[in-house]
């Protein structure tokens, strides 16, 4: 018998299939392409250079997550980086 915690730990250790990672990168590039922010074009090019085979489930990018800790984000020019870091305000949030 396993606890819920054991199940969650086992589930976290599962690898993302390469096809899932490829699809996530494709979706992320599409979202960046539709964005009107200046940083999006730069990040889309950087994401396009990433090989899905080099990513694992531990990499945020494999799950469509862009983080300020990523080298591609750190390399943005100051104005673009600040724009990336601004918290977007949405109604009812």
The first five atom37 places (N, CA, C, CB, O) and aatype in JSON, in Angstrom:
{
  "aatype": [20, 20, 20, 20, 20, 20, 20, 20, 20, 20, 20, 20, 20, 20, 20, 20, 20, 20, 20, 20, 20, 20, 20, 20, 20, 20, 20, 20, 20, 20, 20, 20, 20, 20, 20, 20, 20, 20, 20, 20, 20, 20, 20, 20, 20, 20, 20, 20, 20, 20, 20, 20, 20, 20, 20, 20, 20, 20, 20, 20, 20, 20, 20, 20, 20, 20, 20, 20, 20, 20, 20, 20, 20, 20, 20, 20, 20, 20, 20, 20, 20, 20, 20, 20, 20, 20, 20, 20, 20, 20, 20, 20, 20],
  "atom_mask": [
    [1, 1, 1, 1, 1],
    [1, 1, 1, 1, 1],
    [1, 1, 1, 1, 1],
    [1, 1, 1, 1, 1],
    [1, 1, 1, 1, 1],
    [1, 1, 1, 1, 1],
    [1, 1, 1, 1, 1],
    [1, 1, 1, 1, 1],
    [1, 1, 1, 1, 1],
    [1, 1, 1, 1, 1],
    [1, 1, 1, 1, 1],
    [1, 1, 1, 1, 1],
    [1, 1, 1, 1, 1],
    [1, 1, 1, 1, 1],
    [1, 1, 1, 1, 1],
    [1, 1, 1, 1, 1],
    [1, 1, 1, 1, 1],
    [1, 1, 1, 1, 1],
    [1, 1, 1, 1, 1],
    [1, 1, 1, 1, 1],
    [1, 1, 1, 1, 1],
    [1, 1, 1, 1, 1],
    [1, 1, 1, 1, 1],
    [1, 1, 1, 1, 1],
    [1, 1, 1, 1, 1],
    [1, 1, 1, 1, 1],
    [1, 1, 1, 1, 1],
    [1, 1, 1, 1, 1],
    [1, 1, 1, 1, 1],
    [1, 1, 1, 1, 1],
    [1, 1, 1, 1, 1],
    [1, 1, 1, 1, 1],
    [1, 1, 1, 1, 1],
    [1, 1, 1, 1, 1],
    [1, 1, 1, 1, 1],
    [1, 1, 1, 1, 1],
    [1, 1, 1, 1, 1],
    [1, 1, 1, 1, 1],
    [1, 1, 1, 1, 1],
    [1, 1, 1, 1, 1],
    [1, 1, 1, 1, 1],
    [1, 1, 1, 1, 1],
    [1, 1, 1, 1, 1],
    [1, 1, 1, 1, 1],
    [1, 1, 1, 1, 1],
    [1, 1, 1, 1, 1],
    [1, 1, 1, 1, 1],
    [1, 1, 1, 1, 1],
    [1, 1, 1, 1, 1],
    [1, 1, 1, 1, 1],
    [1, 1, 1, 1, 1],
    [1, 1, 1, 1, 1],
    [1, 1, 1, 1, 1],
    [1, 1, 1, 1, 1],
    [1, 1, 1, 1, 1],
    [1, 1, 1, 1, 1],
    [1, 1, 1, 1, 1],
    [1, 1, 1, 1, 1],
    [1, 1, 1, 1, 1],
    [1, 1, 1, 1, 1],
    [1, 1, 1, 1, 1],
    [1, 1, 1, 1, 1],
    [1, 1, 1, 1, 1],
    [1, 1, 1, 1, 1],
    [1, 1, 1, 1, 1],
    [1, 1, 1, 1, 1],
    [1, 1, 1, 1, 1],
    [1, 1, 1, 1, 1],
    [1, 1, 1, 1, 1],
    [1, 1, 1, 1, 1],
    [1, 1, 1, 1, 1],
    [1, 1, 1, 1, 1],
    [1, 1, 1, 1, 1],
    [1, 1, 1, 1, 1],
    [1, 1, 1, 1, 1],
    [1, 1, 1, 1, 1],
    [1, 1, 1, 1, 1],
    [1, 1, 1, 1, 1],
    [1, 1, 1, 1, 1],
    [1, 1, 1, 1, 1],
    [1, 1, 1, 1, 1],
    [1, 1, 1, 1, 1],
    [1, 1, 1, 1, 1],
    [1, 1, 1, 1, 1],
    [1, 1, 1, 1, 1],
    [1, 1, 1, 1, 1],
    [1, 1, 1, 1, 1],
    [1, 1, 1, 1, 1],
    [1, 1, 1, 1, 1],
    [1, 1, 1, 1, 1],
    [1, 1, 1, 1, 1],
    [1, 1, 1, 1, 1],
    [1, 1, 1, 1, 1]
  ],
  "atom_positions": [
    [[0.84, -1.16, 0.0], [0.0, 0.0, 0.0], [0.89, 1.25, 0.0], [-0.96, -0.01, 1.21], [1.85, 1.33, 0.77]],
    [[0.58, 2.2, -0.86], [1.37, 3.43, -1.0], [0.57, 4.62, -0.5], [1.8, 3.66, -2.47], [-0.66, 4.68, -0.64]],
    [[1.28, 5.55, 0.08], [0.62, 6.8, 0.48], [0.54, 7.72, -0.73], [1.38, 7.48, 1.65], [1.19, 7.49, -1.74]],
    [[-0.25, 8.75, -0.61], [-0.35, 9.73, -1.68], [1.0, 10.38, -1.93], [-1.41, 10.8, -1.34], [1.36, 10.65, -3.08]],
    [[1.74, 10.63, -0.87], [3.07, 11.24, -0.99], [4.0, 10.33, -1.81], [3.68, 11.51, 0.41], [4.73, 10.82, -2.68]],
    [[3.98, 9.01, -1.55], [4.81, 8.07, -2.31], [4.42, 8.09, -3.78], [4.67, 6.63, -1.74], [5.28, 8.06, -4.66]],
    [[3.11, 8.15, -4.04], [2.63, 8.19, -5.41], [3.13, 9.45, -6.11], [1.1, 8.13, -5.45], [3.56, 9.4, -7.27]],
    [[3.06, 10.6, -5.41], [3.51, 11.86, -6.01], [5.0, 11.84, -6.28], [3.17, 13.04, -5.09], [5.44, 12.35, -7.31]],
    [[5.79, 11.26, -5.39], [7.24, 11.16, -5.61], [7.53, 10.28, -6.82], [7.94, 10.59, -4.36], [8.35, 10.64, -7.66]],
    [[6.86, 9.11, -6.91], [7.05, 8.23, -8.07], [6.68, 8.94, -9.35], [6.22, 6.95, -7.92], [7.36, 8.81, -10.37]],
    [[5.6, 9.7, -9.31], [5.12, 10.4, -10.5], [6.11, 11.48, -10.94], [3.74, 11.01, -10.23], [6.28, 11.72, -12.13]],
    [[6.76, 12.13, -9.98], [7.72, 13.17, -10.29], [8.95, 12.61, -10.98], [8.11, 13.92, -9.04], [9.63, 13.33, -11.71]],
    [[9.26, 11.36, -10.75], [10.45, 10.75, -11.32], [10.24, 10.29, -12.76], [10.88, 9.57, -10.47], [11.2, 9.92, -13.44]],
    [[9.01, 10.32, -13.23], [8.73, 9.9, -14.6], [9.34, 10.89, -15.58], [7.22, 9.78, -14.83], [9.26, 12.1, -15.4]],
    [[9.92, 10.36, -16.61], [10.47, 11.21, -17.66], [9.35, 11.68, -18.58], [11.56, 10.46, -18.47], [8.37, 10.97, -18.8]],
    [[9.5, 12.88, -19.11], [8.58, 13.34, -20.15], [9.02, 12.71, -21.45], [8.56, 14.92, -20.25], [10.2, 12.75, -21.79]],
    [[8.1, 12.14, -22.18], [8.47, 11.6, -23.49], [9.0, 12.7, -24.4], [7.26, 10.89, -24.16], [8.56, 13.85, -24.31]],
    [[9.94, 12.37, -25.27], [10.53, 13.35, -26.18], [9.46, 14.05, -27.02], [11.56, 12.69, -27.09], [9.57, 15.24, -27.29]],
    [[8.45, 13.32, -27.42], [7.38, 13.93, -28.23], [6.63, 14.99, -27.43], [6.4, 12.85, -28.72], [6.22, 16.01, -27.99]],
    [[6.44, 14.76, -26.15], [5.78, 15.75, -25.3], [6.63, 17.01, -25.19], [5.5, 15.16, -23.9], [6.12, 18.12, -25.27]],
    [[7.93, 16.82, -25.0], [8.83, 17.96, -24.9], [8.85, 18.73, -26.21], [10.26, 17.5, -24.53], [8.8, 19.96, -26.21]],
    [[8.93, 18.02, -27.34], [8.91, 18.68, -28.66], [7.62, 19.49, -28.82], [9.02, 17.63, -29.8], [7.66, 20.63, -29.29]],
    [[6.51, 18.91, -28.43], [5.22, 19.59, -28.55], [5.18, 20.83, -27.64], [4.06, 18.63, -28.2], [4.69, 21.88, -28.05]],
    [[5.69, 20.69, -26.43], [5.72, 21.83, -25.52], [6.59, 22.96, -26.07], [6.25, 21.39, -24.14], [6.21, 24.13, -25.97]],
    [[7.73, 22.63, -26.66], [8.59, 23.66, -27.26], [7.89, 24.33, -28.44], [9.93, 23.05, -27.72], [8.0, 25.54, -28.63]],
    [[7.18, 23.54, -29.23], [6.44, 24.09, -30.38], [5.36, 25.05, -29.91], [5.81, 22.95, -31.22], [5.19, 26.13, -30.48]],
    [[4.63, 24.67, -28.87], [3.57, 25.53, -28.33], [4.18, 26.82, -27.76], [2.77, 24.79, -27.24], [3.65, 27.91, -27.99]],
    [[5.28, 26.69, -27.02], [5.93, 27.86, -26.45], [6.4, 28.81, -27.54], [7.11, 27.43, -25.57], [6.22, 30.02, -27.42]],
    [[7.01, 28.27, -28.6], [7.45, 29.13, -29.71], [6.27, 29.83, -30.37], [8.23, 28.32, -30.76], [6.37, 30.99, -30.75]],
    [[5.14, 29.13, -30.5], [3.94, 29.73, -31.07], [3.41, 30.85, -30.19], [2.87, 28.68, -31.27], [3.0, 31.9, -30.7]],
    [[3.41, 30.63, -28.89], [2.95, 31.68, -27.96], [3.87, 32.89, -28.02], [2.89, 31.13, -26.52], [3.41, 34.03, -28.0]],
    [[5.17, 32.65, -28.1], [6.13, 33.76, -28.19], [5.97, 34.5, -29.53], [7.57, 33.24, -28.03], [6.14, 35.71, -29.59]],
    [[5.66, 33.76, -30.58], [5.49, 34.38, -31.9], [4.29, 35.33, -31.9], [5.3, 33.3, -32.98], [4.32, 36.38, -32.55]],
    [[3.25, 34.98, -31.17], [2.04, 35.81, -31.11], [2.18, 36.99, -30.15], [0.86, 34.97, -30.7], [1.39, 37.94, -30.2]],
    [[3.19, 36.94, -29.29], [3.38, 38.0, -28.31], [3.86, 39.28, -28.98], [4.38, 37.57, -27.23], [4.59, 39.24, -29.97]],
    [[3.44, 40.4, -28.45], [3.84, 41.7, -28.99], [5.03, 42.29, -28.22], [2.66, 42.67, -28.95], [5.51, 43.36, -28.58]],
    [[5.49, 41.6, -27.19], [6.63, 42.1, -26.42], [7.93, 41.89, -27.18], [6.7, 41.4, -25.06], [8.1, 40.89, -27.88]],
    [[8.84, 42.85, -27.04], [10.11, 42.8, -27.76], [10.94, 41.57, -27.37], [10.91, 44.07, -27.5], [11.6, 40.97, -28.21]],
    [[10.88, 41.22, -26.11], [11.68, 40.08, -25.65], [11.22, 38.77, -26.26], [11.63, 39.99, -24.15], [12.01, 37.82, -26.34]],
    [[9.97, 38.69, -26.68], [9.42, 37.44, -27.18], [10.15, 36.95, -28.44], [7.93, 37.6, -27.48], [10.41, 35.76, -28.58]],
    [[10.47, 37.85, -29.34], [11.16, 37.47, -30.57], [12.54, 36.89, -30.24], [11.3, 38.69, -31.52], [12.96, 35.89, -30.83]],
    [[13.23, 37.52, -29.31], [14.56, 37.05, -28.92], [14.47, 35.69, -28.25], [15.23, 38.07, -27.98], [15.25, 34.78, -28.55]],
    [[13.52, 35.55, -27.34], [13.36, 34.28, -26.64], [12.91, 33.17, -27.59], [12.36, 34.42, -25.5], [13.31, 32.01, -27.43]],
    [[12.08, 33.52, -28.57], [11.63, 32.5, -29.54], [12.82, 31.95, -30.31], [10.59, 33.1, -30.52], [12.9, 30.75, -30.56]],
    [[13.74, 32.83, -30.7], [14.95, 32.36, -31.39], [15.78, 31.46, -30.49], [15.79, 33.55, -31.86], [16.31, 30.44, -30.94]],
    [[15.9, 31.84, -29.23], [16.67, 31.03, -28.28], [16.01, 29.67, -28.06], [16.82, 31.76, -26.95], [16.69, 28.65, -28.02]],
    [[14.71, 29.66, -27.9], [13.98, 28.41, -27.71], [14.14, 27.53, -28.95], [12.48, 28.67, -27.41], [14.24, 26.31, -28.84]],
    [[14.15, 28.15, -30.13], [14.3, 27.4, -31.37], [15.64, 26.68, -31.49], [14.13, 28.33, -32.53], [15.76, 25.72, -32.24]],
    [[16.63, 27.15, -30.75], [17.96, 26.52, -30.79], [18.09, 25.35, -29.81], [19.02, 27.55, -30.48], [19.06, 24.6, -29.86]],
    [[17.11, 25.2, -28.93], [17.15, 24.14, -27.93], [16.7, 22.83, -28.56], [16.26, 24.5, -26.71], [15.68, 22.77, -29.25]],
    [[17.48, 21.78, -28.31], [17.12, 20.44, -28.8], [16.31, 19.73, -27.72], [18.39, 19.6, -29.18], [16.73, 19.67, -26.56]],
    [[15.19, 19.21, -28.1], [14.32, 18.54, -27.12], [15.04, 17.36, -26.47], [13.03, 18.06, -27.8], [14.77, 17.02, -25.32]],
    [[15.95, 16.74, -27.2], [16.67, 15.58, -26.66], [17.61, 15.97, -25.52], [17.46, 14.89, -27.77], [18.06, 15.12, -24.76]],
    [[17.93, 17.27, -25.41], [18.81, 17.75, -24.34], [18.04, 18.13, -23.07], [19.6, 18.95, -24.82], [18.65, 18.49, -22.07]],
    [[16.72, 18.06, -23.11], [15.89, 18.45, -21.97], [15.32, 17.23, -21.26], [14.76, 19.37, -22.43], [15.1, 16.18, -21.88]],
    [[15.1, 17.38, -19.98], [14.4, 16.35, -19.21], [13.24, 17.01, -18.5], [15.36, 15.63, -18.19], [13.05, 18.22, -18.59]],
    [[12.46, 16.22, -17.8], [11.31, 16.77, -17.08], [11.74, 17.79, -16.03], [10.51, 15.66, -16.43], [10.93, 18.62, -15.61]],
    [[12.99, 17.73, -15.61], [13.48, 18.67, -14.59], [13.71, 20.07, -15.17], [14.78, 18.15, -13.98], [13.77, 21.05, -14.42]],
    [[13.84, 20.18, -16.47], [14.07, 21.47, -17.12], [12.73, 22.2, -17.28], [14.76, 21.3, -18.49], [11.82, 21.68, -17.91]],
    [[12.62, 23.4, -16.71], [11.35, 24.14, -16.83], [10.93, 24.34, -18.29], [11.48, 25.49, -16.15], [9.74, 24.31, -18.61]],
    [[11.9, 24.54, -19.17], [11.59, 24.77, -20.57], [10.83, 23.59, -21.19], [12.87, 25.03, -21.35], [10.02, 23.78, -22.09]],
    [[11.09, 22.39, -20.7], [10.4, 21.19, -21.21], [8.91, 21.25, -20.94], [10.99, 19.93, -20.58], [8.12, 20.56, -21.59]],
    [[8.52, 22.08, -19.99], [7.11, 22.24, -19.64], [6.59, 23.63, -19.99], [6.9, 21.97, -18.16], [5.61, 24.09, -19.4]],
    [[7.23, 24.3, -20.93], [6.83, 25.61, -21.43], [7.01, 26.73, -20.41], [5.41, 25.57, -21.88], [6.29, 27.73, -20.47]],
    [[7.95, 26.57, -19.48], [8.17, 27.57, -18.45], [9.44, 28.35, -18.75], [8.25, 26.92, -17.06], [10.5, 27.77, -18.94]],
    [[9.32, 29.67, -18.79], [10.47, 30.55, -18.93], [10.72, 31.17, -17.57], [10.25, 31.65, -20.04], [9.8, 31.69, -16.93]],
    [[11.96, 31.12, -17.13], [12.32, 31.59, -15.8], [13.43, 32.62, -15.86], [12.73, 30.42, -14.93], [14.27, 32.59, -16.76]],
    [[13.44, 33.51, -14.9], [14.51, 34.5, -14.83], [15.86, 33.86, -14.55], [14.19, 35.54, -13.76], [16.89, 34.5, -14.71]],
    [[15.85, 32.61, -14.14], [17.09, 31.88, -13.86], [17.72, 31.29, -15.13], [16.82, 30.77, -12.87], [18.87, 30.84, -15.11]],
    [[16.98, 31.29, -16.22], [17.48, 30.71, -17.48], [18.48, 31.65, -18.14], [16.32, 30.42, -18.45], [18.32, 32.87, -18.12]],
    [[19.51, 31.07, -18.71], [20.55, 31.85, -19.37], [19.98, 32.7, -20.5], [21.65, 30.94, -19.91], [20.41, 33.84, -20.7]],
    [[19.03, 32.16, -21.25], [18.46, 32.91, -22.37], [17.73, 34.16, -21.88], [17.5, 32.03, -23.18], [17.69, 35.17, -22.59]],
    [[17.14, 34.11, -20.71], [16.46, 35.26, -20.14], [17.48, 36.24, -19.57], [15.46, 34.82, -19.04], [17.34, 37.45, -19.73]],
    [[18.49, 35.72, -18.91], [19.53, 36.58, -18.34], [20.27, 37.37, -19.4], [20.52, 35.74, -17.55], [20.81, 38.44, -19.12]],
    [[20.3, 36.85, -20.63], [21.03, 37.52, -21.71], [20.22, 38.6, -22.41], [21.46, 36.5, -22.72], [20.73, 39.27, -23.31]],
    [[18.97, 38.78, -22.02], [18.17, 39.85, -22.61], [18.78, 41.2, -22.23], [16.69, 39.77, -22.13], [19.4, 41.34, -21.18]],
    [[18.6, 42.17, -23.1], [19.02, 43.53, -22.77], [18.21, 44.0, -21.56], [18.83, 44.49, -23.98], [17.12, 43.48, -21.3]],
    [[18.72, 44.98, -20.85], [18.1, 45.42, -19.59], [16.62, 45.78, -19.77], [18.85, 46.63, -19.04], [15.79, 45.35, -18.97]],
    [[16.3, 46.54, -20.79], [14.91, 46.96, -21.02], [14.01, 45.75, -21.28], [14.83, 47.95, -22.2], [12.89, 45.68, -20.76]],
    [[14.51, 44.82, -22.08], [13.72, 43.62, -22.39], [13.57, 42.72, -21.17], [14.36, 42.84, -23.55], [12.51, 42.15, -20.93]],
    [[14.65, 42.61, -20.4], [14.62, 41.81, -19.18], [13.59, 42.38, -18.2], [16.02, 41.75, -18.53], [12.81, 41.64, -17.61]],
    [[13.61, 43.69, -18.03], [12.66, 44.34, -17.12], [11.22, 44.13, -17.59], [12.97, 45.84, -17.01], [10.33, 43.9, -16.78]],
    [[11.01, 44.19, -18.9], [9.68, 43.95, -19.46], [9.25, 42.51, -19.18], [9.66, 44.23, -20.98], [8.09, 42.25, -18.84]],
    [[10.17, 41.57, -19.32], [9.89, 40.16, -19.04], [9.51, 39.96, -17.57], [11.12, 39.27, -19.4], [8.62, 39.18, -17.25]],
    [[10.19, 40.69, -16.7], [10.0, 40.5, -15.26], [8.78, 41.22, -14.7], [11.21, 40.97, -14.55], [8.39, 40.94, -13.56]],
    [[8.17, 42.12, -15.45], [7.01, 42.85, -14.95], [5.84, 41.89, -14.76], [6.61, 44.0, -15.93], [5.52, 41.09, -15.64]],
    [[5.24, 41.99, -13.6], [4.07, 41.16, -13.32], [2.88, 41.73, -14.06], [3.78, 41.08, -11.79], [2.53, 42.89, -13.9]],
    [[2.27, 40.9, -14.86], [1.1, 41.33, -15.63], [-0.13, 41.35, -14.71], [0.85, 40.4, -16.86], [-0.35, 40.42, -13.93]],
    [[-0.92, 42.4, -14.82], [-2.13, 42.51, -14.01], [-3.33, 42.18, -14.88], [-2.26, 43.93, -13.4], [-3.52, 42.72, -15.97]],
    [[-4.13, 41.27, -14.35], [-5.33, 40.84, -15.06], [-6.54, 41.17, -14.19], [-5.27, 39.32, -15.4], [-6.45, 41.13, -12.96]],
    [[-7.65, 41.47, -14.81], [-8.85, 41.74, -14.04], [-9.21, 40.53, -13.17], [-10.03, 42.09, -14.97], [-9.0, 39.39, -13.58]],
    [[-9.74, 40.79, -11.99], [-10.18, 39.74, -11.08], [-9.06, 38.83, -10.61], [-11.24, 38.92, -11.73], [-9.3, 37.66, -10.31]],
    [[-7.83, 39.34, -10.53], [-6.76, 38.47, -10.03], [-6.21, 38.97, -8.72], [-5.63, 38.36, -11.05], [-5.3, 38.36, -8.16]]
  ]
}
